[in-house]
Amino acid sequence: MRLMAAGKVITGFSKPYVAVYSASGGTVTYSKGMELARGVGVSTDYEVGDSNPFYANNVEAENVPGVFTGGTATLTVDGLFAEAEELIFGLPEPESFEYGADKTVQVRNYGEAAVPPYVGIGFIIRYMSGGVTTYAPYVLTKSRFQMSGNEANTQEESIEWQTRELTADLMRDDTPQKNFQKIFDDQETETEAEEILKAFFKITGGGA
């Protein structure tokens, strides 16, 4: 989609997705993809190596720029359902806990058996340019979420909307190109952008 204005401004963030990452022989695949939660915000911080200048005639004549060496992504979401939390933190299968008179409840254990997997992260950035709104699908190709806690406050006179902050370590994928991010062309609708994310992560219907 071609935009006529000189630039575009970010106006929104939505639809964070995750999928389990795997690689073999330079080919990357994704599985078990799902919508992570309702998106509130995202920020990425990239680590870049030092540039390598060459000097001639007493001035800097050439320069090889620093390259991506790692980074982090911070996702702010409304909150995680059990299925999404189990996926990104690599939790073991829930256990049944009995209480009361013949009552049972599922309990998730956080311990040494929890091993966060490598995942791909996708989301949509909304832009405006020349009065036209567009939606760009983004993919962070290989990452691993850090275990995160919760913060909750009691309600006072009015509801304080409380969110969950998730941090993931970013790295290059295992393709020959060593990609760390993919940005797809802007789309006219959020629905079309979301369809691209689902296709990339091989998600059909409600999940995969």
C-alpha positions as CSV (number, residue, x, y, z in Angstrom):
1,M,0.0,0.0,0.0
2,R,1.6,3.3,-1.1
3,L,1.1,6.4,1.2
4,M,1.3,9.9,-0.2
5,A,2.6,11.8,2.8
6,A,6.4,12.1,3.6
7,G,6.1,10.0,6.7
8,K,3.8,8.2,9.0
9,V,3.1,8.5,12.7
10,I,2.3,5.6,15.1
11,T,-1.2,5.8,16.6
12,G,-1.8,2.4,18.1
13,F,-0.7,-1.2,19.0
14,S,-2.8,-4.3,19.0
15,K,-3.1,-8.1,18.6
16,P,0.1,-9.6,20.2
17,Y,0.6,-13.2,19.1
18,V,3.1,-15.8,20.1
19,A,4.2,-19.2,18.7
20,V,6.8,-21.8,19.7
21,Y,10.0,-21.5,17.7
22,S,12.0,-24.4,16.3
23,A,14.8,-24.6,13.7
24,S,16.4,-27.4,11.8
25,G,18.9,-27.2,8.9
26,G,18.5,-23.5,8.6
27,T,14.7,-23.7,8.4
28,V,12.6,-22.0,11.0
29,T,9.1,-23.2,11.9
30,Y,6.4,-22.1,14.4
31,S,3.8,-24.1,16.2
32,K,1.2,-23.8,18.9
33,G,0.5,-20.2,18.0
34,M,-2.1,-18.1,19.8
35,E,-3.1,-14.6,20.6
36,L,-1.2,-13.7,23.8
37,A,-3.6,-11.2,25.4
38,R,-5.1,-7.8,24.6
39,G,-2.3,-5.5,23.7
40,V,-1.7,-2.3,25.6
41,G,1.8,-1.3,24.5
42,V,5.2,-2.5,23.2
43,S,8.7,-1.3,23.2
44,T,11.9,-2.8,21.8
45,D,15.5,-2.1,22.9
46,Y,18.2,-3.3,20.5
47,E,21.8,-3.9,21.5
48,V,24.2,-2.9,18.7
49,G,27.9,-3.5,18.5
50,D,30.5,-0.8,18.0
51,S,31.0,0.7,14.6
52,N,34.3,0.1,12.8
53,P,35.7,3.2,11.2
54,F,38.6,3.4,8.7
55,Y,40.7,6.6,8.6
56,A,42.5,8.0,5.6
57,N,44.0,11.5,4.9
58,N,43.5,12.2,8.6
59,V,39.7,11.8,8.4
60,E,37.2,9.0,8.8
61,A,36.9,7.7,5.2
62,E,34.8,4.6,5.7
63,N,32.7,3.1,8.4
64,V,31.1,-0.3,9.0
65,P,28.1,0.3,11.2
66,G,27.5,-1.8,14.3
67,V,25.2,-4.8,14.0
68,F,22.4,-6.2,16.1
69,T,23.7,-8.4,18.9
70,G,20.6,-8.8,21.0
71,G,17.9,-6.9,22.8
72,T,14.7,-7.0,24.7
73,A,11.0,-6.5,24.0
74,T,8.6,-5.3,26.7
75,L,5.0,-6.1,26.1
76,T,2.2,-4.6,28.2
77,V,-1.0,-6.5,28.1
78,D,-4.2,-6.7,30.0
79,G,-3.5,-10.1,31.5
80,L,-2.7,-13.7,30.6
81,F,-5.1,-16.6,30.4
82,A,-3.7,-19.9,31.7
83,E,-3.0,-21.4,28.2
84,A,-0.9,-18.4,27.2
85,E,1.0,-18.3,30.5
86,E,1.8,-22.0,30.2
87,L,3.1,-21.6,26.7
88,I,5.5,-18.6,27.1
89,F,6.8,-19.7,30.5
90,G,7.1,-23.4,29.6
91,L,5.1,-24.6,32.6
92,P,4.5,-28.3,33.2
93,E,1.1,-29.8,32.8
94,P,-1.3,-28.6,35.6
95,E,-2.0,-30.9,38.5
96,S,-5.3,-31.6,40.2
97,F,-5.7,-30.4,43.8
98,E,-8.5,-31.9,45.9
99,Y,-10.3,-29.8,48.5
100,G,-13.6,-29.8,50.3
101,A,-16.0,-32.6,49.7
102,D,-15.0,-34.1,46.4
103,K,-13.9,-30.9,44.8
104,T,-10.9,-30.5,42.5
105,V,-9.1,-27.6,41.0
106,Q,-6.2,-27.4,38.5
107,V,-2.9,-25.9,39.9
108,R,0.1,-24.7,37.8
109,N,3.5,-25.2,39.3
110,Y,6.3,-22.6,38.9
111,G,9.7,-24.3,39.6
112,E,12.6,-26.0,38.1
113,A,10.4,-27.9,35.6
114,A,9.3,-24.5,34.1
115,V,11.5,-23.9,31.0
116,P,10.5,-21.0,28.8
117,P,10.7,-22.0,25.2
118,Y,12.0,-20.0,22.3
119,V,9.1,-18.2,20.6
120,G,8.2,-15.9,17.8
121,I,6.3,-12.7,18.8
122,G,4.0,-10.9,16.4
123,F,1.9,-7.7,16.8
124,I,0.3,-4.9,14.8
125,I,1.4,-1.3,14.8
126,R,-1.2,1.2,13.6
127,Y,-0.1,4.3,11.6
128,M,-1.6,7.4,10.2
129,S,-0.1,9.2,7.1
130,G,-1.9,12.0,5.2
131,G,-5.1,11.2,7.1
132,V,-5.0,7.6,6.1
133,T,-4.9,4.8,8.8
134,T,-2.9,1.7,8.1
135,Y,-1.8,-1.4,10.0
136,A,1.6,-3.0,9.8
137,P,2.3,-6.6,11.0
138,Y,5.6,-7.0,12.9
139,V,7.3,-10.2,13.9
140,L,10.2,-10.7,16.3
141,T,11.5,-13.9,14.9
142,K,13.2,-15.5,18.0
143,S,12.8,-14.6,21.6
144,R,12.4,-16.0,25.1
145,F,10.2,-14.6,27.8
146,Q,11.7,-13.9,31.2
147,M,9.6,-15.1,34.1
148,S,7.6,-12.2,35.4
149,G,5.6,-11.5,38.5
150,N,2.2,-9.8,39.1
151,E,1.3,-6.5,40.7
152,A,-2.2,-6.0,42.1
153,N,-3.7,-3.2,44.2
154,T,-6.9,-3.1,46.2
155,Q,-9.8,-1.1,44.7
156,E,-10.5,2.3,46.2
157,E,-13.2,4.7,45.1
158,S,-12.8,3.9,41.5
159,I,-11.3,0.9,39.5
160,E,-7.6,1.2,38.8
161,W,-7.0,-0.7,35.6
162,Q,-4.0,-2.8,36.2
163,T,-1.9,-4.4,33.4
164,R,0.8,-7.1,33.1
165,E,4.3,-6.3,31.8
166,L,6.2,-9.0,30.0
167,T,9.9,-8.9,29.0
168,A,11.4,-11.1,26.3
169,D,15.1,-11.5,25.3
170,L,15.5,-11.0,21.6
171,M,18.0,-12.8,19.3
172,R,18.7,-13.6,15.7
173,D,16.9,-16.6,14.2
174,D,18.7,-19.7,12.7
175,T,18.0,-19.0,9.1
176,P,21.0,-18.2,6.8
177,Q,19.9,-14.6,6.9
178,K,20.0,-14.5,10.7
179,N,16.9,-12.3,10.9
180,F,15.7,-10.8,14.2
181,Q,12.7,-8.8,12.9
182,K,10.3,-8.9,10.0
183,I,8.0,-5.9,9.1
184,F,5.3,-6.6,6.5
185,D,3.7,-4.0,4.2
186,D,1.1,-1.7,5.7
187,Q,-2.5,-3.0,5.3
188,E,-5.7,-1.1,5.0
189,T,-7.4,-3.0,7.8
190,E,-6.4,-4.5,11.2
191,T,-8.2,-7.7,10.1
192,E,-5.9,-8.1,7.1
193,A,-2.8,-7.4,9.2
194,E,-4.0,-10.0,11.7
195,E,-4.6,-12.5,9.0
196,I,-0.9,-12.1,7.9
197,L,0.3,-12.8,11.5
198,K,-1.9,-15.9,11.7
199,A,-0.6,-17.2,8.4
200,F,3.0,-16.6,9.4
201,F,2.6,-18.5,12.6
202,K,0.5,-21.2,10.9
203,I,-2.5,-20.5,13.1
204,T,-5.8,-21.8,11.8
205,G,-9.1,-21.0,13.5
206,G,-8.7,-20.2,17.2
207,G,-5.2,-21.6,17.5
208,A,-2.7,-24.2,16.3
